[in-house]
Amino acid sequence: MKHIESDSNATLKQWKKLHTKKEREKTGTFLLEGPHLIEEAISSGAKLQHVIIEENFTMEDEWLKEKFTLWSVPTRLMKQLSETEKPQGIMAVCEMMEEPEERIEKNGRYLLIDGVQDPGNLGTIIRTADSAGLDGVFLGEGTADLYNGKTVRSTQGSLFHLPIIKADLREIIAECKTLDIPVISTSLQGAVDMRKLPYMNGFALIMGNEGSGVQAEFQEESSLNVKIPIFGQAESLNVSVATGILLYELQRNR
Amino acid sequence: MKHIESDSNATLKQWKKLHTKKEREKTGTFLLEGPHLIEEAISSGAKLQHVIIEENFTMEDEWLKEKFTLWSVPTRLMKQLSETEKPQGIMAVCEMMEEPEERIEKNGRYLLIDGVQDPGNLGTIIRTADSAGLDGVFLGEGTADLYNGKTVRSTQGSLFHLPIIKADLREIIAECKTLDIPVISTSLQGAVDMRKLPYMNGFALIMGNEGSGVQAEFQEESSLNVKIPIFGQAESLNVSVATGILLYELQRNR
């Protein structure tokens, strides 16, 4: 096990730079916090470059030592590296996942995200897409960064369970159409009540920005526009909640 | 319009104390931020004791001046009073809502919250309960504070649309049983797939803590335990998302 004691250690400084999107994209790596996320990464075959442990952190077993280069740091430095109020004693530098060669497959179930800006919402949506058994999530322009610490934590590990791909949604919509996968937008105007949707083997559901919803261009290109009925006085639902309701309604007869 | 310029103004100091739960409960008041929430409060008949406006904030019309004592403050003081990174130029001190005399009515639809801790989750759940047209939400012991700034903002105004009542959930469950309202817990063991639920006119759905779920005591007292199917590899859903899925499934034939 290697040890870092100094605030000015070059390796530590390099890790701290991973708090910025620019550095994450330059290096193709991002930070993971806590034993749960690190276990999910390992069991999903993600590559960990470094595992960093707080001096007083006790691991339940020795499995980590056998597999990875471990670093120990004092509590003071762990607090600098962590982005949470209560660091969990263990962090890792993880390589970004590779994208699959075939992005869209016949009868696949996909979620297309058009500009969801809040990292917490994005992470929760990915966790929901995993629960709903989807085959992939596509992140369009203007969407929060997948590797932002808050996004990663909100996924609760689901980012390792299914392909999450940055993409031009125009291309994805076109690919879906070629494979006869219905493209469904959420919309308030001219939209069908979700409870009247027919059962679909595959689908591509587009969810939009928290304030402005799905872009008009994508709504026009969709096979159908759908809405969730509002029985009370709320103007709308939170985008993560709306995603969950729609994904489970679409798969009610699965 | 009154004006405050000094950091040590006693009225300003009093308002800032409302950042703490203790002071909110002592005074029976809480802070609102932003034009949307303030409009929702007014249109719902909530009582505003003070409306506070940033010097450079322009109101679209004169309606506020006619109704309320207005205070203007410099940007510096608004930042002290606000709990957000980007204050919206207007805040208010609002009185807590009165509770209805009859908490439970025959064939009513209710949500019982057993220890949801995150204020953002609680606010989103209240917004979802409003969208789903429920008749009331009961907050059990260990649940986040309704009047925490983050909770209030996450409700997007829905806290003014339906009764939200702090209560001993044991009493609420007993009242529901007396009125033949089925009490439904979420559970992973011995639970029915939500898609097999019969249609119910009224119901009381219990949602539990983010980590530990609904207390065993409440699960045992429930008419039935229900679960959301997980089609992928996620261990569970976010509690706000799960609430949305269940409330819309329960009301599918509404």
Chai-1 contact restraints between the chains, C-beta under 6 A:
chainA,res_idxA,chainB,res_idxB,connection_type,confidence,min_distance_angstrom,max_distance_angstrom,comment,restraint_id
A,T124,B,N238,contact,1.0,0.0,6.0,A-B,restraint_1
A,R127,B,A234,contact,1.0,0.0,6.0,A-B,restraint_2
A,T128,B,V241,contact,1.0,0.0,6.0,A-B,restraint_3
A,D130,B,G232,contact,1.0,0.0,6.0,A-B,restraint_4
A,D130,B,A234,contact,1.0,0.0,6.0,A-B,restraint_5
A,S131,B,I230,contact,1.0,0.0,6.0,A-B,restraint_6
A,S131,B,G232,contact,1.0,0.0,6.0,A-B,restraint_7
A,S131,B,A234,contact,1.0,0.0,6.0,A-B,restraint_8
A,S131,B,L237,contact,1.0,0.0,6.0,A-B,restraint_9
A,A132,B,F231,contact,1.0,0.0,6.0,A-B,restraint_10
A,G133,B,F231,contact,1.0,0.0,6.0,A-B,restraint_11
A,G133,B,G232,contact,1.0,0.0,6.0,A-B,restraint_12
A,S158,B,A234,contact,1.0,0.0,6.0,A-B,restraint_13
A,H161,B,Q233,contact,1.0,0.0,6.0,A-B,restraint_14
A,I230,B,S131,contact,1.0,0.0,6.0,A-B,restraint_15
A,F231,B,A132,contact,1.0,0.0,6.0,A-B,restraint_16
A,F231,B,G133,contact,1.0,0.0,6.0,A-B,restraint_17
A,G232,B,D130,contact,1.0,0.0,6.0,A-B,restraint_18
A,G232,B,S131,contact,1.0,0.0,6.0,A-B,restraint_19
A,G232,B,G133,contact,1.0,0.0,6.0,A-B,restraint_20
A,Q233,B,H161,contact,1.0,0.0,6.0,A-B,restraint_21
A,A234,B,R127,contact,1.0,0.0,6.0,A-B,restraint_22
A,A234,B,D130,contact,1.0,0.0,6.0,A-B,restraint_23
A,A234,B,S131,contact,1.0,0.0,6.0,A-B,restraint_24
A,A234,B,S158,contact,1.0,0.0,6.0,A-B,restraint_25
A,L237,B,S131,contact,1.0,0.0,6.0,A-B,restraint_26
A,N238,B,T124,contact,1.0,0.0,6.0,A-B,restraint_27
A,S240,B,V241,contact,1.0,0.0,6.0,A-B,restraint_28
A,V241,B,T128,contact,1.0,0.0,6.0,A-B,restraint_29
A,V241,B,S240,contact,1.0,0.0,6.0,A-B,restraint_30
A,V241,B,V241,contact,1.0,0.0,6.0,A-B,restraint_31
A,V241,B,G244,contact,1.0,0.0,6.0,A-B,restraint_32
A,G244,B,V241,contact,1.0,0.0,6.0,A-B,restraint_33
A,G244,B,G244,contact,1.0,0.0,6.0,A-B,restraint_34
A,G244,B,I245,contact,1.0,0.0,6.0,A-B,restraint_35
A,I245,B,G244,contact,1.0,0.0,6.0,A-B,restraint_36
A,I245,B,I245,contact,1.0,0.0,6.0,A-B,restraint_37
A,I245,B,Y248,contact,1.0,0.0,6.0,A-B,restraint_38
A,Y248,B,I245,contact,1.0,0.0,6.0,A-B,restraint_39
